[in-house]
Amino acid sequence: MGITKVHVVRHGEVDNPTGVLYGRQPGFHLTELGRAMAERVADFFDGRDIRYIVSSPLERAIETATPTAQRHGLEIHTDERIIEADNKFEGVNVNRNRLILAHPRYWAWYTNPFRPSWGEPYTEIAARFSAAIRTVLSEVPDGEAVMVSHQLPIWTLRSFVERRPLAHDPRKRECSLCSVTTLTFSDRQLIAVDYAEPARELLAQARDVTPGTSIAAENAG
């Protein structure tokens, strides 16, 4: 019986002084604290049978994957299918003044919160991430792989595999900075989902655009 573990990692703290929803915009890198978080993730994987590493193509994800890749002597592959979700609010600071969300120019974006109408449909996020997982399972039979992605895609994937509704309250996402959501497969059959926070002791110093259940502070710029 072949056991494969796929560790899905969220990136570390991002240098985002204005507090915007950065989404897929290029040029957003890890802070010094974010790099320390990435090292904690690498510590977490020390001694494990990591054979394959794949990252979202965005800088913050690649930078988070780098310490683990270096310690295991592995190349970082990139996959567009695990990139951040598309969002019409990209570039807007939605935390500084929530009243901005009530502006009439945004009303048309709220027609269907279950899709959601302001961004990429949850079903599409789940489908593309699931396809990326299948690719990894083909690459790493009977081993372990690391995938570095972003909060909303990771939480959507977890909700999908745990058969929970994909529409949700962002404040309830259990997906902190540099957290690890581990999917364990037996011959491609999912048998367990586990969650860990290797950088937990650093979270109190961190700022996050969407903290979810984390103890990190909300980044309002």
C-alpha positions in Angstrom: 0.0 0.0 0.0 1.6 3.3 -1.1 1.4 6.3 1.2 1.9 9.8 -0.2 1.8 13.0 1.9 1.2 16.3 0.2 2.1 19.2 2.4 0.3 22.4 1.3 2.0 25.4 2.7 0.8 29.0 2.9 3.5 31.7 2.2 5.0 33.8 5.0 4.4 37.4 6.0 4.4 39.8 3.0 6.0 43.2 2.8 2.8 45.2 2.2 3.1 48.6 4.0 -0.1 50.0 2.5 -2.2 47.0 3.4 -3.7 46.4 0.0 -5.3 43.2 -1.2 -2.3 42.2 -3.3 -3.8 39.2 -5.0 -1.9 38.2 -8.1 0.1 41.4 -8.4 3.8 40.9 -8.9 6.4 42.6 -6.7 5.2 41.5 -3.3 8.0 39.8 -1.4 8.4 38.3 2.1 9.4 40.5 5.0 12.4 39.6 7.2 9.8 38.0 9.6 8.3 36.2 6.6 11.7 34.8 5.7 12.1 33.6 9.3 8.7 31.9 9.0 9.9 30.1 5.9 12.9 28.8 7.8 10.6 27.4 10.4 8.7 25.6 7.7 12.1 24.2 6.5 12.8 23.1 10.1 9.4 21.3 10.1 10.3 19.3 7.1 13.8 18.4 8.2 14.2 14.6 8.2 11.2 14.0 6.1 11.1 12.2 2.7 10.5 15.4 0.7 11.0 14.5 -3.0 9.2 17.2 -4.9 8.5 20.9 -4.3 6.0 23.0 -6.3 5.1 26.7 -5.8 2.7 29.3 -7.0 4.6 31.5 -9.5 4.2 34.5 -7.2 7.3 35.8 -5.5 6.1 35.4 -1.9 5.3 31.7 -2.5 8.7 30.9 -4.2 10.6 32.7 -1.5 8.7 30.6 1.1 9.6 27.4 -0.7 13.3 28.3 -1.1 14.7 27.2 2.4 13.0 23.8 2.2 14.2 23.3 -1.4 17.8 24.2 -0.5 17.9 21.9 2.5 16.6 18.9 0.4 18.6 19.8 -2.7 15.5 20.1 -4.8 14.3 22.3 -7.7 11.3 24.5 -7.2 8.7 23.8 -9.8 6.0 26.4 -10.4 2.4 25.7 -11.3 -0.2 28.4 -12.2 -2.9 26.1 -10.9 -2.0 26.9 -7.3 -1.8 30.7 -7.8 -3.8 33.1 -5.7 -7.5 33.4 -6.5 -8.5 36.2 -8.9 -10.3 39.0 -7.1 -11.9 42.3 -8.4 -10.8 44.0 -5.1 -7.1 43.5 -5.9 -5.2 46.7 -5.2 -7.8 48.0 -2.7 -7.2 48.3 1.0 -10.4 46.6 2.3 -9.3 46.6 5.9 -8.6 50.3 6.5 -12.2 51.4 6.1 -14.8 48.7 5.5 -17.3 51.3 4.5 -15.6 51.4 1.1 -17.1 48.0 0.4 -20.6 49.7 0.5 -19.8 52.1 -2.2 -22.3 51.9 -5.1 -19.6 51.2 -7.6 -19.1 47.8 -6.0 -22.8 46.8 -5.7 -22.8 44.8 -9.0 -20.0 42.6 -7.6 -22.2 41.3 -4.7 -24.9 39.6 -6.8 -23.9 36.1 -5.8 -21.7 35.7 -2.7 -21.8 32.0 -3.0 -20.0 31.9 -6.3 -18.5 34.6 -5.4 -19.4 37.2 -8.0 -16.5 39.5 -6.9 -13.8 37.0 -7.9 -12.9 33.5 -9.2 -15.6 30.9 -8.5 -14.8 28.6 -5.6 -15.6 25.6 -7.7 -12.9 26.7 -10.2 -10.3 27.2 -7.5 -11.1 23.7 -6.1 -10.9 22.1 -9.6 -7.6 23.7 -10.6 -5.9 22.9 -7.2 -7.2 19.3 -7.3 -5.7 18.9 -10.7 -2.4 20.1 -9.4 -2.6 17.6 -6.5 -3.2 14.8 -9.0 0.0 15.8 -10.9 2.0 15.8 -7.7 0.7 12.3 -6.8 2.0 11.1 -10.1 5.4 12.7 -9.4 5.8 11.4 -5.9 4.3 7.9 -5.3 5.2 6.6 -1.8 6.9 9.9 -0.8 6.2 13.4 0.3 5.8 16.6 -1.6 5.5 20.3 -0.7 3.2 22.7 -2.4 3.4 26.5 -1.5 0.2 28.5 -2.3 -2.1 31.1 -0.8 -4.8 31.2 1.9 -8.0 31.2 -0.2 -7.0 28.5 -2.6 -5.7 26.3 0.3 -8.8 26.8 2.4 -11.1 26.2 -0.6 -9.2 22.9 -1.3 -9.5 21.8 2.3 -13.2 22.6 2.3 -13.7 20.7 -0.9 -11.9 17.5 0.3 -13.6 17.7 3.7 -16.9 18.1 1.9 -17.9 21.4 3.5 -19.6 24.3 1.7 -17.1 26.3 -0.3 -18.7 29.6 0.5 -17.5 30.7 3.9 -16.6 33.6 6.3 -12.9 34.5 5.7 -12.6 35.1 9.5 -13.1 31.3 10.0 -10.2 30.2 7.7 -7.7 28.0 9.6 -4.8 28.8 7.3 -2.2 31.0 9.1 1.0 32.4 7.6 3.4 29.5 6.8 0.9 27.0 8.1 1.0 23.4 6.7 -2.2 21.5 5.6 -1.2 17.9 5.0 -3.2 15.6 2.8 -2.3 11.9 3.2 -3.2 9.5 0.4 -3.2 5.7 0.3 -3.0 4.7 -3.4 -4.5 8.1 -4.4 -7.3 7.7 -1.9 -7.4 10.6 0.6 -7.3 9.1 4.2 -6.3 12.1 6.4 -6.1 15.9 6.6 -3.9 17.4 9.2 -3.0 21.0 10.1 0.1 22.5 11.7 1.6 25.9 12.4 5.4 25.6 12.4 5.8 29.4 12.7 3.1 29.9 15.4 5.4 31.6 17.8 6.1 34.3 15.2 2.5 35.0 14.3 2.0 37.5 17.1 4.6 39.7 15.5 3.0 39.4 12.0 0.4 41.4 10.0 -1.8 39.6 7.6 -4.4 41.0 5.1 -6.7 38.1 6.1 -5.7 36.6 9.4 -8.6 34.1 9.6 -8.3 32.2 12.9 -4.6 33.2 13.3 -3.3 35.4 16.1 -1.6 37.6 13.5 -2.8 41.2 13.5 -5.0 42.5 10.6 -2.9 44.5 8.2 -4.8 47.8 7.6 -1.8 49.7 6.3 
